[in-house]
Amino acid sequence: MMLQTEHLGYAAGIITTLAFLPQAIRIFRTRQTRDISLLWAFAMNLGIILWLLYGIVKNDLPIITANSITLVLLMIILYCKVRYK
């Protein structure tokens, strides 16, 4: 049962992480961030950091992996939002 739960966690992590990829790529290519809220970008980064810490405390590899990658994508978005404002 644990293995099935872990697969479910990886599937959820992959889908939600990949959801940020097109936005990060688009912002990086166009250098346009006017439709991205700075508050949203900051709050999402903070929330993902907390999820990552939670995963580390729980020693939950799917949570750690997904949130590490998501954090990189969101940091790119936040950086671009501040840089190209």
Secondary structure, 3 states (H helix, E strand, C coil): CHHHHHHHHHHHHHHHHHCCHHHHHHHHHHCCCCCCCHHHHHHHHHHHHHHHHHHHHHCCHHHHHHHHHHHHHHHHHHHHHHHCC
